[in-house]
């Protein structure tokens, strides 16, 4: 027997660099190399786009997500390549940001 995908998630224009699944809320959150993070339902419906803070402008400061984690309470923490942490609600609202010089893995 061959495994078949439950859903196909679309919306990114570039390769996916990080993703997480929040089974409690039925969400899949993914980030791509040169684009925003997207929230999909587990059925494959695109629900929201998570845009980073607008303080960073220009292609050299493009937000590149490296790590994503979601909580069952509906918070999503994203760590970007430039050392920026952002906390979003599942409704797409940016709730907090923090910069760090440390290398996070």
Residue pairs with C-beta under 8 A, 6 or more apart in sequence:
6 42
6 43
7 40
7 42
7 43
7 44
8 44
9 28
9 30
9 38
9 40
9 44
9 46
10 44
10 46
11 38
11 40
11 46
11 49
12 30
12 32
12 35
12 38
13 32
13 34
13 35
14 32
14 33
14 34
14 35
15 32
15 33
16 30
16 31
16 32
16 33
17 31
17 32
17 33
17 64
17 65
17 66
18 30
18 31
18 65
18 66
18 67
18 68
19 28
19 29
19 30
19 31
19 68
20 28
20 29
20 30
20 68
20 69
20 70
20 76
21 27
21 28
21 29
21 42
21 70
22 28
22 29
22 70
22 71
22 72
23 42
24 72
25 70
25 72
25 74
25 90
26 41
26 42
27 39
27 40
27 41
27 42
27 47
27 70
27 90
28 39
28 40
28 41
28 42
29 37
29 38
29 39
29 40
29 50
29 68
29 70
29 76
30 37
30 38
30 40
30 68
31 37
31 38
31 64
31 65
31 66
31 68
31 78
32 38
32 65
33 64
34 62
34 64
36 49
36 50
36 51
36 52
36 63
37 49
37 50
37 65
37 68
37 76
37 78
38 46
38 48
38 49
38 50
39 46
39 47
39 48
39 49
39 50
39 76
39 90
39 92
40 46
40 47
41 47
48 90
48 91
48 92
49 92
50 76
50 78
50 86
50 88
50 92
50 94
51 92
51 94
52 63
52 78
52 80
52 84
52 86
52 94
53 84
53 86
53 94
53 97
56 62
56 63
56 82
56 84
61 82
63 80
63 81
63 82
63 84
64 80
64 81
64 82
65 78
65 79
65 80
65 81
66 79
66 80
66 81
66 104
67 78
67 79
67 104
68 76
68 77
68 78
68 79
69 76
69 77
70 76
70 77
70 90
71 77
74 89
74 90
74 91
75 87
75 88
75 89
75 90
75 95
76 87
76 88
76 89
76 90
77 85
77 86
77 87
78 85
78 86
78 87
78 88
79 85
79 104
80 86
83 99
83 100
83 101
83 102
83 104
84 97
84 98
84 99
84 100
85 97
85 98
85 99
85 100
86 94
86 96
86 97
87 94
87 95
87 96
87 97
88 94
88 95
89 95
